[in-house]
Amino acid sequence: MAKYSIVVPFHNEDENVRTLYARLKQVMEQVGDPFELVLVDDGSRDRTFELLEEIAAVDSRVLVVKLRRNFGQTSALAAGFDHASGEFIIAMDGDLQHDPNDIPKFIDRLEDGYDVVSGWRKERIDNFIMRRVPSRCANWLMARICGVDIHDFGTTFKAYRSELIQNIPLYGEMHRFIPALASWYGASICEVPIKNVNRERGESHYGIGRTFRVFFDLLTIRFLLKFIGRPLHFFGAIGAVGMMIGSILSAILLGIKVLSPQLKVMDQHEPIAVIAAVLILGGIQMLAIGLLGELQVRHYYTRQQPTLYTVDRTLRLPSPEEQTTLSERPGRRSLG
């Protein structure tokens, strides 16, 4: 059984597949412990899968997972985590912007007992205005909202204990927030500096549209970390405040009508009456949403989580031990 599983998602990276495989193999062989490479093809349209297939055909330590279409980086990572068998899992990008020579740093910290080791691009070399400034602002905001004091949420280059990462549900762009989700489970988290290198070949798959998805996922994370087990406390509080304000306004209008029967309250205070009615009805709706959320929480904890991806096929060459076992079975002959 492998001690380390290196999970790498690929999407249209045929120019980088062989180079990254060679570098990973060299580094992990120097580490010396049993390892496997879980290489995920996330619906590539170039020759990425063909090259991965060639690699899997000659190296039994390589497991190729081919997804039926492009599900996105988070789902591709989830597929890799689900198929990994190692005690520790290290995730990284397939575009050569993560240096495999940094892997021993992660291993050292895992051996120190940490559950999550996050990469930190301490000295970034990309564009200062377009990438570094927005990244620093976003990471500061994420750290404050999530309550996890790390500097770099954006990088995929992270290492995890298998029993932890396989219990964390991933969807959307949630792979960025794994440290925050892991902290909810009581995980110990640390950072290690990693090299920040420019892409050698191919085109970047990151665009401005990803920023909006990350922002909404950030709001989701904040809600999950604080109210995942008690949604009624969030929606109920808003509903109760709305109902209280609406009731106070209604009581004031009723008092005016009682004390001054001759006044036409609706003619003179119609906007206030409408606001009061909307607040009361809105408050009732928020309470109802909170109760429905409580029911969903109960349902969540009593059902099996579905996967957010579909696998087309997996490829792995039998190891020499497995080949020997197969050849020694009764009724089988080895070909020579």
N, C-alpha and C positions, 0 to 999 in steps of 0.2 A: 504493500500500500504506500502511496506517495505521501510524503510529509508536507510538501509544498505544492500547491496548485497555482499556476500562473494563468490568469484569465485575461484574454485579449479579444475585444470585439473588433471586427474589421468591416468596413463598408467602402467598397471601391478603392482598395489599397493594394492593387496587384504590383505596384512598383516597390512596395515596402515589405511584402510578406516574407520573402526569402531572407532579406537582410536582417529583419527583426528575429526571425527564427534562429538564424546562425548566432546572433549575439546572445539571445536568451539561453540557447543550449550551452554556449561557452561559459557564461556566468554561472548557470546552475550546476554544471559539471564541476566547476571550481568550488562551489559551496560544498558539494560532496554528499548531501542527503538526497534520498529518493524524491523525485519530483515528476510532475506531469504538466504539459502545456495544454490548456483548454482554449482552443482557438475557435471563435464564433464568427461565422459569416452572416452578417446582418443584411441579407437580401442584396448582395452586391450584383452589379450588372456587368462588371468587367471580368477579368480572369482570376479574381481573388480565390474563388472556391476551387478552381482547377489547380491552382498552386497549393492550396491547403490540402487538397486531396493527394497530390504528389508527395507532400511532406508526411502525411499520415500513413502513406503506403510503405515508408521506409523507416519510420521511427515509432515504436510501440508506446513511447511516452507522450505521444501527441494524440489528443482527442479533438476531432473537428465536429462542431455542431453547426449544421446549416439550417437557418430559419427560412420559412417559406416566403417571406417578404421582408422589407425594411420596417422593423418595428421601433427603431430608435435605440439610442445608446443604453438607456436604462434597462429596457427589456432584454437587450443583448447581454448585458452584464448579468441580469437575473438568470438567463438561460445558462450562462457559464457557471454561475454560483451553484445552480441546481445540479449540474452535471459534474462538478468538481468533487473529488474524493479525498483531497488532502486535509491534513490537520490545520494547516494555515493556508489562506487564500490571498494572493497578491493580484490586484487588478491594475491594468495599465492600458494606454491607448496603443493602437496599431499603426500610428503615423510616424514613428521614430522620434517624436518629440519628448518621449520619456526614455531616459538612458538606462538600459538594463544593468549597467554597472552600479547603479544606486540600490539595487535590490538587497545586497548584504546589509545596508543600513536598516532597512525595514526588518530583516530577519533578526538583527541584533536586538532591536527594541521589542520584537515579539518574544524573543527568548528572555527578555527582562521581565516579562509577565503582562505586558500591555495587551488589551483586547483589540484596539484599533490603532494603527499607525498611519498618519496622514502625511502625504508629501507637501512640502512647502517650497514653492518657487520663490525663494528669498531674494534672489537677484535676477529679476526678469529682464529680458532683452528685447521684448516686443515694443510696439509703438506706445510712447508715453501717454499721449493724449487719448488715443482711441481705445487702448487696451488696459494700460497699467492704472491710470486714474480711476476709470469706472470700476475696475476689478477691486481696487483697494476700498473704494466706497461700498461696493456690494458686499465684500467680505466683512467689513466692519459692521454693516447693518445685519448681516446674517449672524455674526457672532453675538450681537446684542439681542436679537430676537430669539435665537435658538438657545442662548445661554451656554454655548460651547466656545471656549477661548482658544480658537485656532485661527491662523492667518490666511489660509488658502482653502476655501471650500470647493473651488472650481475644478481642481485637478482630479483626474480619475485615478492617479497613481496613489493607491492606498493598500494597506494590508490588514487582514482581519483573521480572527479565530473563526474557524468554520462553523462551530456550533452557534456563534453569535450571528453571523451574517446570513445564515440560512433561515433564521427566524425573523428577519426584518423584511416586511413587504415593500416591494419596489414598483413604482409606476411613475408616469409623467417624466419629470427631470429629477426624480428623488435621489438618484445616485450621488448627487452633490451634497445631500443632507444626511448621508448615512451616519456620520459622526453624531449629528444631533439626535437621530433616531436611536442610535446605539446608546447614547447617554441616558435616554429614557429607560433603557434596560439595565442601567447601572454599570456600563462598560467603562473601563479605564482607557483614556485616549491621550496620545502624544503626537508630536510632529517631528519630522526629520527634513532637513534641507535637501532639495533635489536640484539637479541641473535643469536649466531652462534653455533648450536648444531650438533653433528654427527648424521648420519642416524641410527635409532634404528634397523630397519628391512628392508629387501629387498636389491636390488642391484641398484647402481647408473646408471642412463641413460645418463650420460655426458661422452663424449669421446673426444679425440684429434681432431677428424674430425669436431667437432662443431667449433673449433677455426678458420678454414678456412672459414666456412660459415659466421661466425661473422665478419671476416675481410672484406669480400666482401660486406656484408651488411653495414659495416661502411663506405666504399667508396660510397655506394649508398646513405646513409644518408647525407654525406657531399655534394654530388651533389644535392640532393633534397632540402636541407636547403638553398642552395645558388642559384640554378638555376631551381627550380621546375617550375617557371612561365616564364622562359626566357632561354630555352635550346640553342637558337641561339647565345646568348651571350657567351656561353662556346665553342660550336663547331665552331661558326663563328669566334671567336678570333683565335683559332688554325688554322682554314682554311685560314684566312687572313694573318697570319704570314707565313704560308707555301707558299702561293701564292706570297707574297711579296719577300721572299728570292729567290724563284724559278725565279721570274721575273727579279730580280737583276742579278742573275747568267746568265740568258738568254741574258739580255742586255749587259753584259760584253762580252760574247762570240760573240754576234752580232757586237759589237764595234770592237773587234779584227779582225773579218772577213772583216769589212768595211775598216779599216785602213791598213790591210795587206791582200789583196786579194789573194796573192800567197800562204799564209799559209793554210794548210789543218786542219781546226779547229777541225773537228770531229775525225781526227786521233790523234791529240795531246791532245785534251781536252774531249774525249768521256765520261769519268766518270763524269765530271762536267755537261756535257749536259744531261746525264741520270738522275743525281740527280736533276737538275733543272726541268726536265719534270715530275719526280715523285712528287716533291714538289708542282708544279702547279696543277697536276691532283689530288693529295691528298687533297690539299686545296679546290678544287672544290667539292670533295666528302664530306669533313667536313662541308662545307656550306650547301650542300644538306641534310646531316644528321640533321643539326641544323634546317633547314626549316621543315623537316619531324617531328622533335621533337616539333616544334611550333604547327603543325597540331594536334599532339597527345595531347598536352596540351589543345587545344581548345576542342578536343573530350572528354578528361577526365572530363572537367568541364560541359559537357552537357549530360552525360550519367549516368545511375545508376550503382553504383559499385557492381559487382558480389561477392558473398561470395566464400571463398577459402576452404570451407568444405561442407560436406553434412551430414545432421542429419538423423539418422535412426529412432529415436523416442525420445519423451520427457515424463517424468513421474512426476506427482505431485498429491498428495492426496488433495481433496477439503478441504478447511478450514471449521471449524464449522459453520461460517456464510453462506458459500456457500451451505453446506449441508442443513441448515435450509431453505434457499431460495428455494432449489430444492424440499424439502418435502412439502412446502406450496403452490406450484404451483397447479392450478386446474387439476383434473384428476390424481393426484399422491397421493399415501398413503405412510406414513412411516411404516417401518416394525418393529413390536415390539413383 
